[in-house]
Amino acid sequence: MRTLDRKLLRDLRRLWAQALAIALVLAAGVMQLVIFVGTGASLEETRAAWYERNRFAQVFASATRAPEELSAAISAVPGVAAVETRVTGRAVLDIEGLREPAAGR
């Protein structure tokens, strides 16, 4: 093993710039991974806190046809704080100052 160790040191002395470049590329990759994971966790925590603070709905559901009596069954589900039913539709809006009509819901 002594001979192989000397050869390794000799090769590293000769190729130190390439070894340094490889180490820097690996360090940059690890740094980006840590940043991406930290940013993702921070965004998820921020969204959850904002939803909680503003009592924003966690689940939305749409149905083409559903009876109004279904809202009572949905509000009976454990963990449901409020149920809001509504009828929605699309409309074309003529707004002064816009060249093209706006779409509304």
Biopython code that builds the backbone (N, CA, C, O; Angstrom):
import numpy as np
from Bio.PDB.StructureBuilder import StructureBuilder

atoms = [
    (1, "MET", "N", (0.821, -1.198, 0.000)),
    (1, "MET", "CA", (0.000, 0.000, 0.000)),
    (1, "MET", "C", (0.865, 1.263, 0.000)),
    (1, "MET", "O", (0.418, 2.307, -0.474)),
    (2, "ARG", "N", (2.035, 1.192, 0.498)),
    (2, "ARG", "CA", (2.895, 2.362, 0.567)),
    (2, "ARG", "C", (3.159, 2.933, -0.828)),
    (2, "ARG", "O", (3.167, 4.152, -1.003)),
    (3, "THR", "N", (3.369, 2.089, -1.794)),
    (3, "THR", "CA", (3.658, 2.535, -3.150)),
    (3, "THR", "C", (2.425, 3.192, -3.775)),
    (3, "THR", "O", (2.533, 4.214, -4.453)),
    (4, "LEU", "N", (1.279, 2.605, -3.546)),
    (4, "LEU", "CA", (0.043, 3.191, -4.089)),
    (4, "LEU", "C", (-0.253, 4.551, -3.450)),
    (4, "LEU", "O", (-0.731, 5.464, -4.122)),
    (5, "ASP", "N", (0.032, 4.682, -2.153)),
    (5, "ASP", "CA", (-0.180, 5.977, -1.490)),
    (5, "ASP", "C", (0.717, 7.051, -2.091)),
    (5, "ASP", "O", (0.275, 8.179, -2.307)),
    (6, "ARG", "N", (1.977, 6.709, -2.363)),
    (6, "ARG", "CA", (2.888, 7.678, -2.969)),
    (6, "ARG", "C", (2.422, 8.053, -4.369)),
    (6, "ARG", "O", (2.501, 9.217, -4.763)),
    (7, "LYS", "N", (1.935, 7.062, -5.123)),
    (7, "LYS", "CA", (1.441, 7.348, -6.474)),
    (7, "LYS", "C", (0.219, 8.273, -6.406)),
    (7, "LYS", "O", (0.100, 9.200, -7.208)),
    (8, "LEU", "N", (-0.679, 8.029, -5.463)),
    (8, "LEU", "CA", (-1.859, 8.873, -5.294)),
    (8, "LEU", "C", (-1.453, 10.312, -4.982)),
    (8, "LEU", "O", (-1.990, 11.244, -5.580)),
    (9, "LEU", "N", (-0.527, 10.503, -4.069)),
    (9, "LEU", "CA", (-0.075, 11.847, -3.727)),
    (9, "LEU", "C", (0.606, 12.525, -4.914)),
    (9, "LEU", "O", (0.401, 13.716, -5.151)),
    (10, "ARG", "N", (1.401, 11.784, -5.647)),
    (10, "ARG", "CA", (2.072, 12.329, -6.824)),
    (10, "ARG", "C", (1.047, 12.746, -7.873)),
    (10, "ARG", "O", (1.184, 13.807, -8.481)),
    (11, "ASP", "N", (0.010, 11.914, -8.095)),
    (11, "ASP", "CA", (-1.039, 12.253, -9.071)),
    (11, "ASP", "C", (-1.846, 13.470, -8.616)),
    (11, "ASP", "O", (-2.199, 14.324, -9.429)),
    (12, "LEU", "N", (-2.136, 13.545, -7.321)),
    (12, "LEU", "CA", (-2.874, 14.698, -6.809)),
    (12, "LEU", "C", (-2.062, 15.982, -6.928)),
    (12, "LEU", "O", (-2.621, 17.043, -7.207)),
    (13, "ARG", "N", (-0.733, 15.897, -6.717)),
    (13, "ARG", "CA", (0.119, 17.069, -6.881)),
    (13, "ARG", "C", (0.115, 17.537, -8.332)),
    (13, "ARG", "O", (0.132, 18.737, -8.607)),
    (14, "ARG", "N", (0.094, 16.582, -9.256)),
    (14, "ARG", "CA", (0.117, 16.924, -10.667)),
    (14, "ARG", "C", (-1.240, 17.426, -11.160)),
    (14, "ARG", "O", (-1.294, 18.290, -12.035)),
    (15, "LEU", "N", (-2.332, 16.898, -10.612)),
    (15, "LEU", "CA", (-3.680, 17.239, -11.085)),
    (15, "LEU", "C", (-4.464, 18.046, -10.038)),
    (15, "LEU", "O", (-5.684, 17.906, -9.953)),
    (16, "TRP", "N", (-3.798, 18.875, -9.251)),
    (16, "TRP", "CA", (-4.471, 19.582, -8.170)),
    (16, "TRP", "C", (-5.554, 20.524, -8.679)),
    (16, "TRP", "O", (-6.570, 20.704, -8.009)),
    (17, "ALA", "N", (-5.362, 21.124, -9.835)),
    (17, "ALA", "CA", (-6.357, 22.057, -10.362)),
    (17, "ALA", "C", (-7.642, 21.317, -10.751)),
    (17, "ALA", "O", (-8.744, 21.807, -10.502)),
    (18, "GLN", "N", (-7.495, 20.149, -11.356)),
    (18, "GLN", "CA", (-8.677, 19.372, -11.731)),
    (18, "GLN", "C", (-9.398, 18.854, -10.489)),
    (18, "GLN", "O", (-10.628, 18.855, -10.441)),
    (19, "ALA", "N", (-8.643, 18.414, -9.490)),
    (19, "ALA", "CA", (-9.251, 17.935, -8.245)),
    (19, "ALA", "C", (-9.994, 19.075, -7.542)),
    (19, "ALA", "O", (-11.077, 18.868, -6.993)),
    (20, "LEU", "N", (-9.414, 20.269, -7.560)),
    (20, "LEU", "CA", (-10.071, 21.428, -6.963)),
    (20, "LEU", "C", (-11.355, 21.780, -7.713)),
    (20, "LEU", "O", (-12.368, 22.099, -7.091)),
    (21, "ALA", "N", (-11.316, 21.724, -9.045)),
    (21, "ALA", "CA", (-12.508, 22.023, -9.850)),
    (21, "ALA", "C", (-13.616, 21.013, -9.565)),
    (21, "ALA", "O", (-14.782, 21.393, -9.455)),
    (22, "ILE", "N", (-13.273, 19.743, -9.447)),
    (22, "ILE", "CA", (-14.280, 18.717, -9.146)),
    (22, "ILE", "C", (-14.882, 18.957, -7.769)),
    (22, "ILE", "O", (-16.094, 18.842, -7.592)),
    (23, "ALA", "N", (-14.038, 19.291, -6.789)),
    (23, "ALA", "CA", (-14.536, 19.555, -5.438)),
    (23, "ALA", "C", (-15.458, 20.774, -5.424)),
    (23, "ALA", "O", (-16.470, 20.770, -4.723)),
    (24, "LEU", "N", (-15.127, 21.805, -6.179)),
    (24, "LEU", "CA", (-15.977, 22.994, -6.223)),
    (24, "LEU", "C", (-17.321, 22.715, -6.888)),
    (24, "LEU", "O", (-18.349, 23.228, -6.447)),
    (25, "VAL", "N", (-17.319, 21.905, -7.948)),
    (25, "VAL", "CA", (-18.588, 21.552, -8.610)),
    (25, "VAL", "C", (-19.462, 20.741, -7.659)),
    (25, "VAL", "O", (-20.669, 20.970, -7.587)),
    (26, "LEU", "N", (-18.871, 19.799, -6.932)),
    (26, "LEU", "CA", (-19.646, 19.014, -5.965)),
    (26, "LEU", "C", (-20.182, 19.901, -4.843)),
    (26, "LEU", "O", (-21.329, 19.746, -4.423)),
    (27, "ALA", "N", (-19.356, 20.829, -4.360)),
    (27, "ALA", "CA", (-19.807, 21.735, -3.301)),
    (27, "ALA", "C", (-20.950, 22.616, -3.786)),
    (27, "ALA", "O", (-21.901, 22.857, -3.042)),
    (28, "ALA", "N", (-20.873, 23.096, -5.013)),
    (28, "ALA", "CA", (-21.950, 23.920, -5.557)),
    (28, "ALA", "C", (-23.248, 23.117, -5.685)),
    (28, "ALA", "O", (-24.329, 23.639, -5.415)),
    (29, "GLY", "N", (-23.143, 21.862, -6.093)),
    (29, "GLY", "CA", (-24.336, 21.022, -6.201)),
    (29, "GLY", "C", (-24.981, 20.767, -4.852)),
    (29, "GLY", "O", (-26.205, 20.824, -4.730)),
    (30, "VAL", "N", (-24.176, 20.487, -3.839)),
    (30, "VAL", "CA", (-24.710, 20.271, -2.494)),
    (30, "VAL", "C", (-25.337, 21.560, -1.970)),
    (30, "VAL", "O", (-26.389, 21.526, -1.332)),
    (31, "MET", "N", (-24.690, 22.697, -2.238)),
    (31, "MET", "CA", (-25.218, 23.981, -1.790)),
    (31, "MET", "C", (-26.592, 24.247, -2.424)),
    (31, "MET", "O", (-27.511, 24.687, -1.734)),
    (32, "GLN", "N", (-26.737, 23.987, -3.711)),
    (32, "GLN", "CA", (-28.024, 24.210, -4.375)),
    (32, "GLN", "C", (-29.098, 23.285, -3.816)),
    (32, "GLN", "O", (-30.242, 23.703, -3.635)),
    (33, "LEU", "N", (-28.746, 22.041, -3.544)),
    (33, "LEU", "CA", (-29.716, 21.109, -2.976)),
    (33, "LEU", "C", (-30.202, 21.605, -1.621)),
    (33, "LEU", "O", (-31.402, 21.577, -1.349)),
    (34, "VAL", "N", (-29.302, 22.052, -0.781)),
    (34, "VAL", "CA", (-29.680, 22.562, 0.541)),
    (34, "VAL", "C", (-30.569, 23.796, 0.404)),
    (34, "VAL", "O", (-31.548, 23.939, 1.136)),
    (35, "ILE", "N", (-30.236, 24.678, -0.521)),
    (35, "ILE", "CA", (-31.040, 25.892, -0.728)),
    (35, "ILE", "C", (-32.436, 25.534, -1.226)),
    (35, "ILE", "O", (-33.420, 26.079, -0.726)),
    (36, "PHE", "N", (-32.544, 24.637, -2.190)),
    (36, "PHE", "CA", (-33.853, 24.267, -2.733)),
    (36, "PHE", "C", (-34.727, 23.600, -1.681)),
    (36, "PHE", "O", (-35.917, 23.900, -1.588)),
    (37, "VAL", "N", (-34.160, 22.708, -0.895)),
    (37, "VAL", "CA", (-34.946, 22.026, 0.142)),
    (37, "VAL", "C", (-35.397, 23.033, 1.197)),
    (37, "VAL", "O", (-36.546, 23.001, 1.636)),
    (38, "GLY", "N", (-34.494, 23.925, 1.604)),
    (38, "GLY", "CA", (-34.858, 24.936, 2.598)),
    (38, "GLY", "C", (-35.913, 25.892, 2.095)),
    (38, "GLY", "O", (-36.829, 26.249, 2.836)),
    (39, "THR", "N", (-35.802, 26.314, 0.845)),
    (39, "THR", "CA", (-36.787, 27.225, 0.263)),
    (39, "THR", "C", (-38.153, 26.551, 0.154)),
    (39, "THR", "O", (-39.177, 27.164, 0.455)),
    (40, "GLY", "N", (-38.167, 25.297, -0.272)),
    (40, "GLY", "CA", (-39.439, 24.574, -0.379)),
    (40, "GLY", "C", (-40.127, 24.428, 0.971)),
    (40, "GLY", "O", (-41.337, 24.626, 1.082)),
    (41, "ALA", "N", (-39.351, 24.081, 1.997)),
    (41, "ALA", "CA", (-39.934, 23.947, 3.337)),
    (41, "ALA", "C", (-40.452, 25.286, 3.843)),
    (41, "ALA", "O", (-41.517, 25.351, 4.458)),
    (42, "SER", "N", (-39.702, 26.353, 3.586)),
    (42, "SER", "CA", (-40.121, 27.688, 4.023)),
    (42, "SER", "C", (-41.413, 28.109, 3.329)),
    (42, "SER", "O", (-42.303, 28.671, 3.968)),
    (43, "LEU", "N", (-41.522, 27.844, 2.036)),
    (43, "LEU", "CA", (-42.746, 28.212, 1.312)),
    (43, "LEU", "C", (-43.949, 27.424, 1.806)),
    (43, "LEU", "O", (-45.040, 27.980, 1.932)),
    (44, "GLU", "N", (-43.770, 26.141, 2.088)),
    (44, "GLU", "CA", (-44.883, 25.339, 2.594)),
    (44, "GLU", "C", (-45.340, 25.827, 3.966)),
    (44, "GLU", "O", (-46.541, 25.902, 4.227)),
    (45, "GLU", "N", (-44.390, 26.161, 4.847)),
    (45, "GLU", "CA", (-44.746, 26.670, 6.173)),
    (45, "GLU", "C", (-45.438, 28.023, 6.074)),
    (45, "GLU", "O", (-46.394, 28.287, 6.803)),
    (46, "THR", "N", (-44.962, 28.878, 5.181)),
    (46, "THR", "CA", (-45.572, 30.195, 5.007)),
    (46, "THR", "C", (-46.995, 30.069, 4.489)),
    (46, "THR", "O", (-47.894, 30.766, 4.961)),
    (47, "ARG", "N", (-47.207, 29.178, 3.514)),
    (47, "ARG", "CA", (-48.556, 28.978, 2.979)),
    (47, "ARG", "C", (-49.493, 28.448, 4.060)),
    (47, "ARG", "O", (-50.623, 28.919, 4.186)),
    (48, "ALA", "N", (-49.035, 27.481, 4.832)),
    (48, "ALA", "CA", (-49.880, 26.917, 5.890)),
    (48, "ALA", "C", (-50.227, 27.976, 6.931)),
    (48, "ALA", "O", (-51.364, 28.036, 7.399)),
    (49, "ALA", "N", (-49.254, 28.812, 7.297)),
    (49, "ALA", "CA", (-49.517, 29.871, 8.279)),
    (49, "ALA", "C", (-50.500, 30.901, 7.717)),
    (49, "ALA", "O", (-51.376, 31.382, 8.436)),
    (50, "TRP", "N", (-50.354, 31.238, 6.439)),
    (50, "TRP", "CA", (-51.260, 32.213, 5.824)),
    (50, "TRP", "C", (-52.672, 31.652, 5.756)),
    (50, "TRP", "O", (-53.631, 32.364, 6.053)),
    (51, "TYR", "N", (-52.818, 30.383, 5.368)),
    (51, "TYR", "CA", (-54.142, 29.755, 5.326)),
    (51, "TYR", "C", (-54.778, 29.763, 6.714)),
    (51, "TYR", "O", (-55.961, 30.068, 6.863)),
    (52, "GLU", "N", (-53.982, 29.427, 7.724)),
    (52, "GLU", "CA", (-54.509, 29.373, 9.084)),
    (52, "GLU", "C", (-54.895, 30.768, 9.578)),
    (52, "GLU", "O", (-55.964, 30.945, 10.164)),
    (53, "ARG", "N", (-54.041, 31.747, 9.347)),
    (53, "ARG", "CA", (-54.268, 33.105, 9.833)),
    (53, "ARG", "C", (-55.494, 33.737, 9.166)),
    (53, "ARG", "O", (-56.259, 34.441, 9.825)),
    (54, "ASN", "N", (-55.686, 33.496, 7.885)),
    (54, "ASN", "CA", (-56.796, 34.104, 7.145)),
    (54, "ASN", "C", (-58.000, 33.187, 6.999)),
    (54, "ASN", "O", (-58.963, 33.513, 6.305)),
    (55, "ARG", "N", (-57.936, 32.044, 7.658)),
    (55, "ARG", "CA", (-59.027, 31.055, 7.621)),
    (55, "ARG", "C", (-59.419, 30.742, 6.174)),
    (55, "ARG", "O", (-60.596, 30.713, 5.815)),
    (56, "PHE", "N", (-58.386, 30.510, 5.361)),
    (56, "PHE", "CA", (-58.587, 30.208, 3.951)),
    (56, "PHE", "C", (-58.953, 28.737, 3.798)),
    (56, "PHE", "O", (-58.485, 27.894, 4.565)),
    (57, "ALA", "N", (-59.775, 28.433, 2.826)),
    (57, "ALA", "CA", (-60.228, 27.063, 2.640)),
    (57, "ALA", "C", (-59.072, 26.143, 2.259)),
    (57, "ALA", "O", (-58.201, 26.518, 1.473)),
    (58, "GLN", "N", (-59.073, 24.952, 2.816)),
    (58, "GLN", "CA", (-58.050, 23.962, 2.495)),
    (58, "GLN", "C", (-58.459, 23.125, 1.279)),
    (58, "GLN", "O", (-57.603, 22.609, 0.560)),
    (59, "VAL", "N", (-59.761, 22.995, 1.055)),
    (59, "VAL", "CA", (-60.258, 22.137, -0.022)),
    (59, "VAL", "C", (-61.334, 22.893, -0.797)),
    (59, "VAL", "O", (-62.210, 23.535, -0.216)),
    (60, "PHE", "N", (-61.245, 22.801, -2.107)),
    (60, "PHE", "CA", (-62.284, 23.333, -2.973)),
    (60, "PHE", "C", (-62.838, 22.174, -3.786)),
    (60, "PHE", "O", (-62.094, 21.270, -4.167)),
    (61, "ALA", "N", (-64.123, 22.195, -4.052)),
    (61, "ALA", "CA", (-64.726, 21.151, -4.873)),
    (61, "ALA", "C", (-65.759, 21.808, -5.769)),
    (61, "ALA", "O", (-66.443, 22.754, -5.378)),
    (62, "SER", "N", (-65.853, 21.282, -6.976)),
    (62, "SER", "CA", (-66.869, 21.798, -7.881)),
    (62, "SER", "C", (-67.713, 20.631, -8.376)),
    (62, "SER", "O", (-67.237, 19.502, -8.499)),
    (63, "ALA", "N", (-68.949, 20.926, -8.651)),
    (63, "ALA", "CA", (-69.873, 19.911, -9.145)),
    (63, "ALA", "C", (-70.753, 20.542, -10.208)),
    (63, "ALA", "O", (-71.108, 21.717, -10.118)),
    (64, "THR", "N", (-71.097, 19.761, -11.205)),
    (64, "THR", "CA", (-71.984, 20.257, -12.249)),
    (64, "THR", "C", (-73.406, 20.386, -11.710)),
    (64, "THR", "O", (-74.072, 21.402, -11.912)),
    (65, "ARG", "N", (-73.852, 19.352, -11.030)),
    (65, "ARG", "CA", (-75.175, 19.376, -10.411)),
    (65, "ARG", "C", (-75.081, 18.717, -9.045)),
    (65, "ARG", "O", (-74.568, 17.604, -8.920)),
    (66, "ALA", "N", (-75.569, 19.393, -8.033)),
    (66, "ALA", "CA", (-75.598, 18.838, -6.682)),
    (66, "ALA", "C", (-76.767, 19.469, -5.937)),
    (66, "ALA", "O", (-76.992, 20.674, -6.049)),
    (67, "PRO", "N", (-77.509, 18.674, -5.183)),
    (67, "PRO", "CA", (-78.635, 19.249, -4.434)),
    (67, "PRO", "C", (-78.134, 20.090, -3.260)),
    (67, "PRO", "O", (-77.055, 19.836, -2.725)),
    (68, "GLU", "N", (-78.914, 21.081, -2.866)),
    (68, "GLU", "CA", (-78.546, 21.962, -1.750)),
    (68, "GLU", "C", (-78.461, 21.181, -0.437)),
    (68, "GLU", "O", (-77.728, 21.575, 0.470)),
    (69, "GLU", "N", (-79.208, 20.073, -0.330)),
    (69, "GLU", "CA", (-79.187, 19.270, 0.891)),
    (69, "GLU", "C", (-77.817, 18.631, 1.126)),
    (69, "GLU", "O", (-77.514, 18.207, 2.242)),
    (70, "LEU", "N", (-77.001, 18.562, 0.097)),
    (70, "LEU", "CA", (-75.673, 17.966, 0.227)),
    (70, "LEU", "C", (-74.774, 18.801, 1.140)),
    (70, "LEU", "O", (-73.839, 18.266, 1.735)),
    (71, "SER", "N", (-75.041, 20.092, 1.258)),
    (71, "SER", "CA", (-74.216, 20.946, 2.117)),
    (71, "SER", "C", (-74.326, 20.525, 3.585)),
    (71, "SER", "O", (-73.352, 20.645, 4.330)),
    (72, "ALA", "N", (-75.487, 20.037, 4.012)),
    (72, "ALA", "CA", (-75.644, 19.568, 5.393)),
    (72, "ALA", "C", (-74.797, 18.330, 5.637)),
    (72, "ALA", "O", (-74.197, 18.188, 6.702)),
    (73, "ALA", "N", (-74.746, 17.437, 4.664)),
    (73, "ALA", "CA", (-73.934, 16.223, 4.814)),
    (73, "ALA", "C", (-72.443, 16.562, 4.825)),
    (73, "ALA", "O", (-71.667, 15.937, 5.549)),
    (74, "ILE", "N", (-72.047, 17.545, 4.029)),
    (74, "ILE", "CA", (-70.632, 17.946, 3.996)),
    (74, "ILE", "C", (-70.245, 18.616, 5.304)),
    (74, "ILE", "O", (-69.150, 18.377, 5.813)),
    (75, "SER", "N", (-71.116, 19.449, 5.858)),
    (75, "SER", "CA", (-70.784, 20.129, 7.118)),
    (75, "SER", "C", (-70.746, 19.160, 8.296)),
    (75, "SER", "O", (-70.174, 19.485, 9.337)),
    (76, "ALA", "N", (-71.347, 17.971, 8.153)),
    (76, "ALA", "CA", (-71.308, 16.970, 9.222)),
    (76, "ALA", "C", (-69.995, 16.200, 9.244)),
    (76, "ALA", "O", (-69.739, 15.470, 10.202)),
    (77, "VAL", "N", (-69.156, 16.337, 8.223)),
    (77, "VAL", "CA", (-67.866, 15.647, 8.179)),
    (77, "VAL", "C", (-66.964, 16.230, 9.264)),
    (77, "VAL", "O", (-66.867, 17.451, 9.388)),
    (78, "PRO", "N", (-66.296, 15.374, 10.058)),
    (78, "PRO", "CA", (-65.416, 15.890, 11.119)),
    (78, "PRO", "C", (-64.287, 16.757, 10.546)),
    (78, "PRO", "O", (-63.650, 16.399, 9.555)),
    (79, "GLY", "N", (-64.059, 17.898, 11.189)),
    (79, "GLY", "CA", (-62.994, 18.803, 10.764)),
    (79, "GLY", "C", (-63.455, 19.905, 9.834)),
    (79, "GLY", "O", (-62.687, 20.821, 9.541)),
    (80, "VAL", "N", (-64.693, 19.840, 9.361)),
    (80, "VAL", "CA", (-65.202, 20.879, 8.460)),
    (80, "VAL", "C", (-65.737, 22.026, 9.305)),
    (80, "VAL", "O", (-66.667, 21.852, 10.091)),
    (81, "ALA", "N", (-65.134, 23.205, 9.132)),
    (81, "ALA", "CA", (-65.547, 24.373, 9.913)),
    (81, "ALA", "C", (-66.704, 25.111, 9.251)),
    (81, "ALA", "O", (-67.595, 25.607, 9.942)),
    (82, "ALA", "N", (-66.704, 25.192, 7.922)),
    (82, "ALA", "CA", (-67.756, 25.938, 7.229)),
    (82, "ALA", "C", (-67.934, 25.374, 5.828)),
    (82, "ALA", "O", (-66.989, 24.884, 5.210)),
    (83, "VAL", "N", (-69.156, 25.453, 5.347)),
    (83, "VAL", "CA", (-69.478, 25.031, 3.981)),
    (83, "VAL", "C", (-70.180, 26.191, 3.302)),
    (83, "VAL", "O", (-71.098, 26.791, 3.861)),
    (84, "GLU", "N", (-69.740, 26.500, 2.095)),
    (84, "GLU", "CA", (-70.363, 27.588, 1.343)),
    (84, "GLU", "C", (-70.705, 27.051, -0.044)),
    (84, "GLU", "O", (-69.833, 26.580, -0.775)),
    (85, "THR", "N", (-71.971, 27.130, -0.387)),
    (85, "THR", "CA", (-72.388, 26.691, -1.724)),
    (85, "THR", "C", (-72.747, 27.921, -2.539)),
    (85, "THR", "O", (-73.231, 28.920, -2.007)),
    (86, "ARG", "N", (-72.503, 27.832, -3.827)),
    (86, "ARG", "CA", (-72.834, 28.954, -4.715)),
    (86, "ARG", "C", (-72.983, 28.452, -6.137)),
    (86, "ARG", "O", (-72.505, 27.378, -6.503)),
    (87, "VAL", "N", (-73.653, 29.257, -6.913)),
    (87, "VAL", "CA", (-73.808, 29.004, -8.338)),
    (87, "VAL", "C", (-72.877, 29.979, -9.051)),
    (87, "VAL", "O", (-72.901, 31.181, -8.785)),
    (88, "THR", "N", (-72.071, 29.461, -9.945)),
    (88, "THR", "CA", (-71.134, 30.323, -10.668)),
    (88, "THR", "C", (-71.361, 30.196, -12.165)),
    (88, "THR", "O", (-71.946, 29.228, -12.649)),
    (89, "GLY", "N", (-70.887, 31.186, -12.869)),
    (89, "GLY", "CA", (-70.967, 31.179, -14.318)),
    (89, "GLY", "C", (-69.990, 32.171, -14.904)),
    (89, "GLY", "O", (-69.445, 33.009, -14.185)),
    (90, "ARG", "N", (-69.768, 32.086, -16.178)),
    (90, "ARG", "CA", (-68.842, 32.983, -16.862)),
    (90, "ARG", "C", (-69.636, 34.111, -17.530)),
    (90, "ARG", "O", (-70.777, 33.929, -17.952)),
    (91, "ALA", "N", (-68.990, 35.285, -17.610)),
    (91, "ALA", "CA", (-69.637, 36.443, -18.220)),
    (91, "ALA", "C", (-68.590, 37.275, -18.945)),
    (91, "ALA", "O", (-67.405, 37.237, -18.611)),
    (92, "VAL", "N", (-69.040, 38.021, -19.935)),
    (92, "VAL", "CA", (-68.180, 38.971, -20.639)),
    (92, "VAL", "C", (-68.496, 40.352, -20.080)),
    (92, "VAL", "O", (-69.651, 40.775, -20.038)),
    (93, "LEU", "N", (-67.436, 41.051, -19.650)),
    (93, "LEU", "CA", (-67.616, 42.347, -19.008)),
    (93, "LEU", "C", (-67.073, 43.454, -19.895)),
    (93, "LEU", "O", (-65.941, 43.377, -20.370)),
    (94, "ASP", "N", (-67.873, 44.475, -20.115)),
    (94, "ASP", "CA", (-67.423, 45.660, -20.837)),
    (94, "ASP", "C", (-66.951, 46.675, -19.808)),
    (94, "ASP", "O", (-67.765, 47.295, -19.124)),
    (95, "ILE", "N", (-65.653, 46.845, -19.698)),
    (95, "ILE", "CA", (-65.076, 47.768, -18.728)),
    (95, "ILE", "C", (-64.504, 48.958, -19.476)),
    (95, "ILE", "O", (-63.737, 48.805, -20.427)),
    (96, "GLU", "N", (-64.887, 50.135, -19.034)),
    (96, "GLU", "CA", (-64.419, 51.347, -19.688)),
    (96, "GLU", "C", (-62.898, 51.460, -19.535)),
    (96, "GLU", "O", (-62.358, 51.282, -18.443)),
    (97, "GLY", "N", (-62.227, 51.756, -20.636)),
    (97, "GLY", "CA", (-60.773, 51.894, -20.619)),
    (97, "GLY", "C", (-60.052, 50.664, -21.163)),
    (97, "GLY", "O", (-58.863, 50.735, -21.477)),
    (98, "LEU", "N", (-60.749, 49.550, -21.277)),
    (98, "LEU", "CA", (-60.153, 48.344, -21.859)),
    (98, "LEU", "C", (-60.573, 48.233, -23.310)),
    (98, "LEU", "O", (-61.741, 48.425, -23.646)),
    (99, "ARG", "N", (-59.616, 47.921, -24.165)),
    (99, "ARG", "CA", (-59.954, 47.803, -25.593)),
    (99, "ARG", "C", (-60.742, 46.519, -25.859)),
    (99, "ARG", "O", (-61.666, 46.511, -26.674)),
    (100, "GLU", "N", (-60.378, 45.441, -25.175)),
    (100, "GLU", "CA", (-61.081, 44.168, -25.367)),
    (100, "GLU", "C", (-61.939, 43.871, -24.159)),
    (100, "GLU", "O", (-61.605, 44.301, -23.054)),
    (101, "PRO", "N", (-63.033, 43.149, -24.331)),
    (101, "PRO", "CA", (-63.888, 42.828, -23.185)),
    (101, "PRO", "C", (-63.150, 41.901, -22.200)),
    (101, "PRO", "O", (-62.338, 41.071, -22.609)),
    (102, "ALA", "N", (-63.439, 42.053, -20.923)),
    (102, "ALA", "CA", (-62.814, 41.229, -19.886)),
    (102, "ALA", "C", (-63.708, 40.028, -19.605)),
    (102, "ALA", "O", (-64.923, 40.077, -19.803)),
    (103, "ALA", "N", (-63.087, 38.954, -19.144)),
    (103, "ALA", "CA", (-63.831, 37.765, -18.769)),
    (103, "ALA", "C", (-64.050, 37.788, -17.260)),
    (103, "ALA", "O", (-63.132, 38.091, -16.497)),
    (104, "GLY", "N", (-65.255, 37.470, -16.841)),
    (104, "GLY", "CA", (-65.572, 37.464, -15.423)),
    (104, "GLY", "C", (-66.171, 36.151, -15.019)),
    (104, "GLY", "O", (-66.624, 35.367, -15.853)),
    (105, "ARG", "N", (-66.168, 35.918, -13.732)),
    (105, "ARG", "CA", (-66.758, 34.690, -13.190)),
    (105, "ARG", "C", (-67.662, 35.076, -12.050)),
    (105, "ARG", "O", (-68.277, 34.208, -11.429)),
]
sb = StructureBuilder()
sb.init_structure("model")
sb.init_model(0)
sb.init_chain("A")
sb.init_seg("    ")
for serial, (resi, resn, name, xyz) in enumerate(atoms, 1):
    if name == "N":
        sb.init_residue(resn, " ", resi, " ")
    sb.init_atom(name, np.array(xyz, "f"), 0.0, 1.0, " ", f" {name:<3s}", serial, name[0])
structure = sb.get_structure()
